[in-house]
Amino acid sequence: MTQLAIVICILGFIAALIGDLWIIVCAFNKNILWGLGVLFIQPIIIAFVILYFNDVKKPLFIWVLGLFLFLCGMLIATGSTPSRQNGWENQPAYEFKDYE
């Protein structure tokens, strides 16, 4: 199960990276200042996406899909740790012994 989670995380990361790079390319196509702003000052990407939503629908969808896949892969990976598979979650981390 962890191999599946790793594959999903990698695919999500690649999709998010492609979507982000595509948004940066769209910003450079609009104006060099938009491109530099989106590339170096990340909060500007929000303003760019809002202002030019019709131009960045596809890359934004790919970015969101990649983020979703990455987060799903992380949830799968954390849900399939050996501690949960072997029933160790009910074991105390340390037992105090009474020495008398």
Contact map, one row per residue, 1 for C-alpha under 8 A:
1111100000000000000000000000000000000000000000000000000000000000000000000001100100000000000000000000
1111110000000000000000000000000000000000000000000000000000000000000000000001100110000000000000000000
1111111000000000000000000000000000000000000000000000000000000000000000000000000000000000000000000000
1111111100000000000000000000000000000000000000000000000000000000000000001000000000000000000000000000
1111111110000000000000000000000000000000000000000000000000000000000000011101100000000000000000000000
0111111111000000000000000000000000000000000000000000000000000000000000001100100000000000000000000000
0011111111100000000000000000000000000000000000000000000000000000000000001000000000000000000000000000
0001111111110000000000000000000000000000000000000000000000000000000011011000000000000000000000000000
0000111111111000000000000000000000000000000000000000000000000000000011111100000000000000000000000000
0000011111111100000000000000000000000000000000000000000000000000000001000000000000000000000000000000
0000001111111110000000000000000000000000000000000000000000000000010011000000000000000000000000000000
0000000111111111000000000000000000000000000000000000000000000000111111000000000000000000000000000000
0000000011111111100000000000000000000000000000000000000000000000011011000000000000000000000000000000
0000000001111111110000000000000000000000000000000000000000000000010000000000000000000000000000000000
0000000000111111111000000000000000000000000000000000000000000110111000000000000000000000000000000000
0000000000011111111100000000000000000000000000000000000000000111111000000000000000000000000000000000
0000000000001111111110000000000000000000000000000000000000000010010000000000000000000000000000000000
0000000000000111111111000000000000000000000000000000000000100110000000000000000000000000000000000000
0000000000000011111111100000000000000000000000000000000000111110010000000000000000000000000000000000
0000000000000001111111110000000000000000000000000000000000110010000000000000000000000000000000000000
0000000000000000111111111000000000000000000000000000000000000000000000000000000000000000000000000000
0000000000000000011111111100000000000000000000000000000000100000000000000000000000000000000000000000
0000000000000000001111111110000000000000000000000000000100110000000000000000000000000000000000000000
0000000000000000000111111111000000100110000000000000000000000000000000000000000000000000000000000000
0000000000000000000011111111100000100000000000000000000000000000000000000000000000000000000000000000
0000000000000000000001111111110000100000000000000000001100000000000000000000000000000000000000000000
0000000000000000000000111111111101100100000000010000000000000000000000000000000000000000000000000000
0000000000000000000000011111111111110000000000000000000000000000000000000000000000000000000000000000
0000000000000000000000001111111100100000000000000000000000000000000000000000000000000000000000000000
0000000000000000000000000111111101100000000000000000000000000000000000000000000000000000000000000000
0000000000000000000000000011111111100000000000000000000000000000000000000000000000000000000000000000
0000000000000000000000000011111111110000000000000000000000000000000000000000000000000000000000000000
0000000000000000000000000001001111111000000000000000000000000000000000000000000000000000000000000000
0000000000000000000000000011011111111100000000010000000000000000000000000000000000000000000000000000
0000000000000000000000011111111111111110000000000000000000000000000000000000000000000000000000000000
0000000000000000000000000001000111111111100000000000000000000000000000000000000000000000000000000000
0000000000000000000000000000000011111111110110000000000000000000000000000000000000000000000000000000
0000000000000000000000010010000001111111111110010000000000000000000000000000000000000000000000000000
0000000000000000000000010000000000111111110000000000000000000000000000000000000000000000000000000000
0000000000000000000000000000000000011111110000000000000000000000000000000000000000000000000000000000
0000000000000000000000000000000000011111111110000000000000000000000000000000000000000000000000000000
0000000000000000000000000000000000001111111111000000000000000000000000000000000000000000000000000000
0000000000000000000000000000000000000100111111100000000000000000000000000000000000000000000000000000
0000000000000000000000000000000000001100111111110000000000000000000000000000000000000000000000000000
0000000000000000000000000000000000001100111111111000000000000000000000000000000000000000000000000000
0000000000000000000000000000000000000000011111111100000000000000000000000000000000000000000000000000
0000000000000000000000000000000000000000001111111110000000000000000000000000000000000000000000000000
0000000000000000000000000010000001000100000111111111100000000000000000000000000000000000000000000000
0000000000000000000000000000000000000000000011111111100100010000000000000000000000000000000000000000
0000000000000000000000000000000000000000000001111111100000000000000000000000000000000000000000000000
0000000000000000000000000000000000000000000000111111100000000000000000000000000000000000000000000000
0000000000000000000000000000000000000000000000011111111100000000000000000000000000000000000000000000
0000000000000000000000000000000000000000000000011111111110000000000000000000000000000000000000000000
0000000000000000000000000000000000000000000000000001111110000000000000000000000000000000000000000000
0000000000000000000000000100000000000000000000000001111111000000000000000000000000000000000000000000
0000000000000000000000100100000000000000000000001001111111110000000000000000000000000000000000000000
0000000000000000000000000000000000000000000000000000111111111000000000000000000000000000000000000000
0000000000000000000000000000000000000000000000000000001111111100000000000000000000000000000000000000
0000000000000000011101100000000000000000000000000000000111111110000000000000000000000000000000000000
0000000000000000001100100000000000000000000000001000000111111111000000000000000000000000000000000000
0000000000000000001000000000000000000000000000000000000011111111100000000000000000000000000000000000
0000000000000011011000000000000000000000000000000000000001111111110000000000000000000000000000000000
0000000000000011111100000000000000000000000000000000000000111111111000000000000000000000000000000000
0000000000000001000000000000000000000000000000000000000000011111111100000000000000000000000000000000
0000000000010011000000000000000000000000000000000000000000001111111110000000000000000000000000000000
0000000000111111101000000000000000000000000000000000000000000111111111000000000000000000000000000000
0000000000011011000000000000000000000000000000000000000000000011111111100000000000000000000000000000
0000000000010000000000000000000000000000000000000000000000000001111111110000000000000000000000000000
0000000110111000000000000000000000000000000000000000000000000000111111111000000000000000000000000000
0000000111111000000000000000000000000000000000000000000000000000011111111100000000000000000000000000
0000000010000000000000000000000000000000000000000000000000000000001111111110000000000000000000000000
0000100110000000000000000000000000000000000000000000000000000000000111111111000000000000000000000000
0001111110000000000000000000000000000000000000000000000000000000000011111111100000000000000000000000
0000110010000000000000000000000000000000000000000000000000000000000001111111110000000000000000000000
0000000000000000000000000000000000000000000000000000000000000000000000111111111000000000000000000000
1100100000000000000000000000000000000000000000000000000000000000000000011111111100000000000000000000
1100110000000000000000000000000000000000000000000000000000000000000000001111111110000000000000000000
0000000000000000000000000000000000000000000000000000000000000000000000000111111110000000000000000000
0000000000000000000000000000000000000000000000000000000000000000000000000011111110010000000000000000
1100000000000000000000000000000000000000000000000000000000000000000000000001111111011000000000000000
0100000000000000000000000000000000000000000000000000000000000000000000000000111111111000000000000000
0000000000000000000000000000000000000000000000000000000000000000000000000000000111111100000000000000
0000000000000000000000000000000000000000000000000000000000000000000000000000000011111111100000000000
0000000000000000000000000000000000000000000000000000000000000000000000000000001111111111100000000000
0000000000000000000000000000000000000000000000000000000000000000000000000000000111111111000000000000
0000000000000000000000000000000000000000000000000000000000000000000000000000000001111111000000000000
0000000000000000000000000000000000000000000000000000000000000000000000000000000000111111110000000000
0000000000000000000000000000000000000000000000000000000000000000000000000000000000111111111000000000
0000000000000000000000000000000000000000000000000000000000000000000000000000000000110011111100000000
0000000000000000000000000000000000000000000000000000000000000000000000000000000000000011111100000000
0000000000000000000000000000000000000000000000000000000000000000000000000000000000000001111110000000
0000000000000000000000000000000000000000000000000000000000000000000000000000000000000000111111100000
0000000000000000000000000000000000000000000000000000000000000000000000000000000000000000001111100000
0000000000000000000000000000000000000000000000000000000000000000000000000000000000000000000111110000
0000000000000000000000000000000000000000000000000000000000000000000000000000000000000000000111111000
0000000000000000000000000000000000000000000000000000000000000000000000000000000000000000000001111100
0000000000000000000000000000000000000000000000000000000000000000000000000000000000000000000000111110
0000000000000000000000000000000000000000000000000000000000000000000000000000000000000000000000011111
0000000000000000000000000000000000000000000000000000000000000000000000000000000000000000000000001111
0000000000000000000000000000000000000000000000000000000000000000000000000000000000000000000000000111
